[in-house]
C-alpha cells in the first residue's frame, strides 16, 4: 500500500474512532444528567398540602404530578374540609388550598394569631349555580322566578325563589306545574352548612336576596340567619361535600334533586369526562346575582409560595384546570372549553356579589349550625 493510501486509511479509522468516542461521551453525559435530574427529583421532599375536595382530582392528574416533580415541587396532598383547615396549622403544611374566601380568611386569621407568615392567591374560580332540569326551569319561568338567558341557561331570581321557599310552597302549588306537579316542597338541595363551603355561599346568597344587598349589619345578619335556617333544616339529610349532592343529581335525577346548588365547575368537568355526557334535559340556572367561589392558596412557606405562583402562571396547569371545569384568568379559553364540551354556560357573569365579611359570615353560619343541631 502506498503512502497516500495508508494516510487516508489512518484518517478514516481515526475519524470513525473519534465519532464513536464523541457519541459515547455525549451519551454518557446525557445519561449522567438524566440520572442526576431523576436523583434530584427523588430527593426533593414533597410539599405537604391540605386541600379542598374540589381540587383533589387536579392534584391526582398525572400531568400535574409530573410537572410539579420537574419543578422540584412534588405535592403530598391530604383532603380536608375547607372550614376545618384553620384548626390544622399545627400540622405545619406548606400550603392550604381552600374552597372559598371565608375558609381562606379563617386560615389567615389563625396564622396571624399564631404569628405565622401566610400569603394568599387564587389561581382558579367557579361561580355557584343551580343544576336543574328543563321541566323545572319552565315552571319557574311561568312563576316569574327564572328567565331564559340562552338555550339550557336560565337566570334565577333569588329574591322570588327564596320567598317562595320560606312560604313553604310545593311544586304542585305553582302555576303550570303539570310536568312536575309533585307534593314535595320547593327547595334547593345543598350540602351541610356545618361542613361545606357551598352551603355557606347559599346562605350568603339567600340572605342577600332577602336583604336587597350584601348583609353588613350584625343584628340584621343574625335575624336573617335565624330565618333562613329552615331552608337547611327542611331538606333532611345533606351530604358533607358538594360532590355527593351532585352525584345524586346525576344518578337519581329530577325526582330526588329538582334543584342542586353546586359549582359550575362540576357540570363542566362532568361534560368533559369520557362517557360523562349530560342528559339533554339538564340545565344550568345562574342565581341573579351569584357568588364566584375562589380556590385560594394560602402559602405558609417559601416553597408553598412557589407552588402558588406556578399554579397561577403555568399554561399547562391552567389547561388541566380548565379541563376539570374551573375558570381561570382567560375568559376566552373558558368559553372555548365549554363550547367544545357542548355545555351551555353564562360565560359573562354580569351580576356577582361578595359574601358578607368574614366575622359576620362566620357568625351567621354558626347560628344556622346551632339550629341544625336542635
C-alpha positions as CSV (number, residue, x, y, z in Angstrom):
1,X,0.0,0.0,0.0
2,X,1.5,3.3,-1.0
3,X,1.9,6.2,1.5
4,X,-1.1,8.3,0.5
5,X,-3.5,5.4,0.8
6,X,-2.0,4.5,4.2
7,X,-2.5,8.0,5.4
8,X,-6.1,8.1,4.1
9,X,-6.9,4.8,5.8
10,X,-5.5,6.1,9.1
11,X,-7.5,9.2,8.9
12,X,-10.7,7.2,8.3
13,X,-10.0,5.0,11.2
14,X,-9.3,8.0,13.5
15,X,-12.5,9.7,12.3
16,X,-14.6,6.6,13.0
17,X,-13.0,6.2,16.4
18,X,-13.3,9.9,17.2
19,X,-17.0,9.9,16.2
20,X,-17.7,6.8,18.3
21,X,-15.8,8.3,21.3
22,X,-17.7,11.6,20.8
23,X,-21.1,10.0,20.8
24,X,-20.2,7.7,23.6
25,X,-19.1,10.6,25.8
26,X,-22.2,12.6,24.8
27,X,-24.5,9.6,25.6
28,X,-22.7,9.2,28.9
29,X,-23.1,12.8,29.7
30,X,-26.8,12.7,28.8
31,X,-27.3,9.6,30.9
32,X,-25.5,11.2,33.9
33,X,-27.6,14.4,33.5
34,X,-30.8,12.3,33.4
35,X,-29.7,10.3,36.4
36,X,-28.8,13.4,38.3
37,X,-32.1,15.0,37.5
38,X,-34.0,11.9,38.5
39,X,-32.0,11.7,41.7
40,X,-32.7,15.4,42.5
41,X,-36.4,14.9,41.9
42,X,-36.4,11.8,44.0
43,X,-34.6,13.5,46.8
44,X,-36.9,16.6,46.8
45,X,-39.1,16.5,49.8
46,X,-42.8,16.7,48.8
47,X,-44.8,19.8,49.8
48,X,-47.4,19.0,52.4
49,X,-50.7,20.4,51.3
50,X,-54.2,20.4,52.9
51,X,-56.6,20.7,50.0
52,X,-60.4,21.0,49.5
53,X,-62.3,18.2,47.8
54,X,-62.9,20.4,44.8
55,X,-59.2,20.2,43.7
56,X,-58.4,16.6,44.7
57,X,-58.7,15.3,41.1
58,X,-56.5,18.2,39.9
59,X,-53.6,17.1,42.1
60,X,-54.1,13.4,41.2
61,X,-53.9,14.2,37.5
62,X,-50.7,12.5,36.0
63,X,-49.8,15.6,34.0
64,X,-49.9,17.8,37.2
65,X,-47.8,15.3,39.2
66,X,-45.2,15.1,36.5
67,X,-44.9,18.9,36.0
68,X,-44.7,19.5,39.7
69,X,-42.0,16.9,40.1
70,X,-40.0,18.5,37.2
71,X,-40.3,21.8,39.0
72,X,-39.0,20.3,42.3
73,X,-42.4,20.9,43.8
74,X,-44.0,17.5,44.3
75,X,-47.1,17.7,46.4
76,X,-48.4,15.3,49.1
77,X,-52.0,16.4,49.3
78,X,-54.4,15.5,52.0
79,X,-58.1,16.3,51.6
80,X,-59.6,18.3,54.4
81,X,-62.9,20.2,54.8
82,X,-62.2,23.9,54.0
83,X,-63.6,25.2,57.2
84,X,-61.6,22.6,59.2
85,X,-58.3,23.9,57.8
86,X,-57.8,26.8,60.2
87,X,-57.5,24.4,63.1
88,X,-54.7,22.5,61.4
89,X,-51.9,25.0,61.5
90,X,-50.0,22.7,63.9
91,X,-49.7,20.1,61.2
92,X,-47.2,22.5,59.6
93,X,-48.3,22.2,56.0
94,X,-46.5,24.1,53.2
95,X,-49.8,25.3,51.9
96,X,-53.6,25.1,52.2
97,X,-55.9,25.2,49.1
98,X,-59.2,26.2,50.5
99,X,-62.6,26.4,48.7
100,X,-63.9,29.9,49.3
101,X,-62.6,33.2,50.7
102,X,-64.4,32.6,54.0
103,X,-62.4,29.5,54.7
104,X,-59.2,31.2,53.5
105,X,-59.7,34.2,55.7
106,X,-60.2,31.8,58.7
107,X,-56.8,30.3,57.9
108,X,-55.2,33.7,57.6
109,X,-56.7,34.9,60.9
110,X,-55.5,31.8,62.7
111,X,-52.0,32.2,61.2
112,X,-51.9,35.9,62.3
113,X,-52.9,34.9,65.8
114,X,-50.1,32.2,65.8
115,X,-47.5,34.7,64.4
116,X,-47.0,32.6,61.3
117,X,-46.5,34.3,58.0
118,X,-49.0,33.5,55.3
119,X,-49.9,34.8,51.8
120,X,-52.9,34.0,49.6
121,X,-53.7,33.9,45.9
122,X,-56.4,32.5,43.8
123,X,-55.4,30.5,40.6
124,X,-58.9,29.1,39.8
125,X,-62.5,30.0,40.4
126,X,-66.1,28.9,39.7
127,X,-69.5,30.5,40.1
128,X,-72.2,28.9,42.2
129,X,-75.1,27.7,40.1
130,X,-78.2,25.6,40.4
131,X,-78.2,22.4,38.4
132,X,-81.7,21.7,37.3
133,X,-84.0,20.2,34.6
134,X,-85.9,21.7,31.7
135,X,-89.4,20.9,33.1
136,X,-88.5,22.5,36.5
137,X,-87.0,25.6,34.8
138,X,-90.1,26.1,32.7
139,X,-92.3,26.0,35.9
140,X,-90.0,28.6,37.5
141,X,-90.2,30.8,34.4
142,X,-94.0,30.6,34.4
143,X,-94.0,31.8,38.0
144,X,-91.5,34.7,37.4
145,X,-88.8,33.0,39.4
146,X,-86.5,32.5,36.4
147,X,-85.9,33.7,32.9
148,X,-84.2,32.2,29.9
149,X,-80.7,33.6,29.1
150,X,-79.8,31.2,26.3
151,X,-80.8,27.6,25.4
152,X,-80.4,25.5,28.5
153,X,-79.3,28.5,30.5
154,X,-81.5,30.4,32.9
155,X,-81.2,33.4,35.3
156,X,-82.7,32.6,38.7
157,X,-84.4,35.3,40.7
158,X,-83.1,34.6,44.1
159,X,-85.4,37.0,45.9
160,X,-88.6,35.5,44.5
161,X,-87.4,31.9,44.9
162,X,-86.3,32.5,48.5
163,X,-89.6,34.0,49.3
164,X,-91.4,31.0,47.8
165,X,-89.3,28.6,49.7
166,X,-89.9,30.4,53.0
167,X,-93.6,30.4,52.3
168,X,-93.4,26.6,52.1
169,X,-94.7,26.4,48.6
170,X,-94.9,23.0,47.0
171,X,-94.3,22.3,43.4
172,X,-97.9,21.4,42.8
173,X,-99.0,24.8,44.1
174,X,-97.2,26.6,41.3
175,X,-98.7,27.8,38.1
176,X,-98.3,25.5,35.1
177,X,-96.7,22.8,37.3
178,X,-98.1,19.9,35.2
179,X,-94.8,18.4,34.3
180,X,-93.7,18.3,37.9
181,X,-96.9,18.6,40.0
182,X,-95.4,16.8,43.0
183,X,-96.2,17.4,46.7
184,X,-92.6,18.0,47.8
185,X,-91.6,21.4,48.9
186,X,-89.8,23.9,46.6
187,X,-86.3,23.7,48.0
188,X,-82.8,23.9,46.6
189,X,-80.7,20.9,47.7
190,X,-77.5,22.0,49.4
191,X,-74.7,20.4,51.4
192,X,-74.5,20.5,55.2
193,X,-73.6,24.1,56.2
194,X,-71.8,22.7,59.3
195,X,-69.2,21.2,57.0
196,X,-69.4,22.6,53.5
197,X,-68.4,25.9,51.8
198,X,-71.0,25.7,49.1
199,X,-73.8,25.7,51.7
200,X,-72.3,28.7,53.3
201,X,-72.4,30.5,50.0
202,X,-76.1,29.5,49.6
203,X,-76.7,31.2,53.0
204,X,-74.8,34.3,51.7
205,X,-77.0,34.4,48.5
206,X,-80.3,33.9,50.2
207,X,-79.5,36.5,52.9
208,X,-78.6,39.0,50.2
209,X,-81.8,38.2,48.3
210,X,-83.9,39.0,51.4
211,X,-81.8,42.0,52.4
212,X,-81.6,43.6,49.0
213,X,-77.9,43.9,49.3
214,X,-74.9,42.2,51.0
215,X,-75.6,41.9,54.7
216,X,-73.3,44.2,56.7
217,X,-75.3,44.8,59.9
218,X,-74.7,42.3,62.6
219,X,-78.2,42.3,64.1
220,X,-79.7,42.0,60.7
221,X,-77.4,39.2,59.8
222,X,-78.3,37.3,62.9
223,X,-82.1,37.7,62.2
224,X,-81.7,36.6,58.6
225,X,-79.6,33.6,59.6
226,X,-82.3,32.6,62.1
227,X,-85.0,32.9,59.5
228,X,-83.1,31.1,56.7
229,X,-82.1,28.2,58.9
230,X,-85.3,26.4,58.0
231,X,-84.2,26.2,54.3
232,X,-81.5,23.9,55.5
233,X,-83.4,22.0,58.2
234,X,-86.3,21.1,55.9
235,X,-84.0,19.4,53.4
236,X,-83.5,16.4,55.6
237,X,-80.2,14.5,55.1
238,X,-77.5,16.6,53.5
239,X,-74.1,15.5,52.1
240,X,-70.9,16.8,53.7
241,X,-69.4,17.6,50.4
242,X,-70.8,19.1,47.2
243,X,-69.7,16.1,45.2
244,X,-72.3,13.9,47.0
245,X,-75.1,16.3,46.2
246,X,-74.0,16.4,42.5
247,X,-73.8,12.6,42.3
248,X,-77.5,12.4,43.4
249,X,-78.4,14.9,40.8
250,X,-76.6,12.9,38.1
251,X,-77.6,9.4,39.1
252,X,-81.1,9.6,40.7
253,X,-82.4,12.6,38.7
254,X,-85.2,15.1,39.0
255,X,-87.4,13.1,41.4
256,X,-84.6,13.3,44.0
257,X,-83.0,16.5,43.1
258,X,-85.0,19.0,41.1
259,X,-82.5,21.8,42.0
260,X,-79.0,21.3,43.3
261,X,-76.7,24.1,44.5
262,X,-73.3,23.2,43.0
263,X,-70.2,24.7,41.5
264,X,-70.4,25.4,37.8
265,X,-67.0,23.6,37.6
266,X,-68.7,20.3,38.5
267,X,-71.1,20.5,35.5
268,X,-68.4,21.4,33.0
269,X,-65.9,18.9,34.4
270,X,-68.6,16.2,34.0
271,X,-69.4,17.2,30.5
272,X,-65.7,16.7,29.5
273,X,-65.3,13.3,31.0
274,X,-65.1,10.3,28.8
275,X,-68.6,8.8,28.9
276,X,-69.7,11.6,31.1
277,X,-72.2,13.3,28.7
278,X,-75.0,15.0,30.4
279,X,-78.7,14.3,29.8
280,X,-80.4,16.5,27.3
281,X,-83.0,17.8,29.8
282,X,-80.3,19.0,32.3
283,X,-79.9,22.8,32.5
284,X,-77.9,25.4,34.4
285,X,-79.6,28.2,36.3
286,X,-77.4,31.1,37.4
287,X,-78.6,32.9,40.6
288,X,-79.1,36.6,39.9
289,X,-76.8,37.7,41.5
290,X,-74.4,34.8,42.1
291,X,-71.2,34.4,44.1
292,X,-67.9,33.4,42.5
293,X,-66.2,30.8,44.6
294,X,-62.4,31.2,44.6
295,X,-60.0,28.4,45.1
296,X,-57.5,30.1,47.4
297,X,-53.9,29.0,48.0
298,X,-52.7,30.0,51.5
299,X,-48.9,29.6,51.4
300,X,-47.2,29.0,54.7
301,X,-43.6,28.5,53.4
302,X,-41.4,29.8,50.6
303,X,-41.9,26.6,48.6
304,X,-45.6,27.0,49.1
305,X,-45.4,30.4,47.6
306,X,-43.5,29.0,44.6
307,X,-46.3,26.5,44.1
308,X,-48.9,29.2,44.3
309,X,-47.0,31.2,41.6
310,X,-46.8,28.1,39.4
311,X,-50.5,27.3,39.6
312,X,-51.3,30.9,38.5
313,X,-48.8,31.1,35.7
314,X,-48.3,27.6,34.2
315,X,-50.3,27.3,30.9
316,X,-50.1,23.5,31.3
317,X,-51.6,23.6,34.8
318,X,-54.2,26.1,33.8
319,X,-55.2,23.8,30.9
320,X,-55.8,20.9,33.3
321,X,-57.8,23.2,35.5
322,X,-60.0,24.2,32.5
323,X,-60.4,20.6,31.6
324,X,-61.7,19.9,35.1
325,X,-64.3,22.7,34.7
326,X,-62.6,25.6,36.5
327,X,-62.5,29.2,35.2
328,X,-59.0,30.7,35.1
329,X,-57.8,34.2,34.2
330,X,-58.5,33.6,30.5
331,X,-62.3,34.0,29.8
332,X,-61.9,33.2,26.1
333,X,-60.2,29.8,26.9
334,X,-63.1,29.0,29.3
335,X,-65.7,29.9,26.7
336,X,-64.0,27.7,24.1
337,X,-63.7,24.8,26.6
338,X,-67.4,25.0,27.4
339,X,-68.3,25.2,23.7
340,X,-66.2,22.2,22.8
341,X,-67.7,20.2,25.7
342,X,-71.2,21.0,24.4
343,X,-72.3,22.7,27.7
344,X,-74.3,25.9,27.6
345,X,-73.0,28.3,30.2
346,X,-73.3,32.0,31.0
347,X,-69.7,32.9,30.0
348,X,-70.1,36.6,31.0
349,X,-71.3,36.8,34.6
350,X,-73.0,40.2,34.9
351,X,-74.3,40.0,38.4
352,X,-71.8,38.9,41.1
353,X,-71.7,39.8,44.8
354,X,-69.3,39.1,47.6
355,X,-70.4,37.2,50.7
356,X,-70.7,39.2,54.0
357,X,-67.5,40.0,55.9
358,X,-65.6,37.1,57.4
359,X,-66.7,37.7,61.0
360,X,-70.3,38.2,60.1
361,X,-70.4,35.3,57.7
362,X,-68.9,33.0,60.4
363,X,-71.5,34.2,62.9
364,X,-74.4,33.6,60.5
365,X,-73.1,30.1,59.8
366,X,-72.8,29.4,63.5
367,X,-76.4,30.4,64.0
368,X,-77.7,28.1,61.3
369,X,-75.4,25.3,62.6
370,X,-76.9,25.6,66.1
371,X,-80.4,25.4,64.6
372,X,-79.4,22.3,62.7
373,X,-78.2,20.7,65.9
374,X,-81.5,21.2,67.7
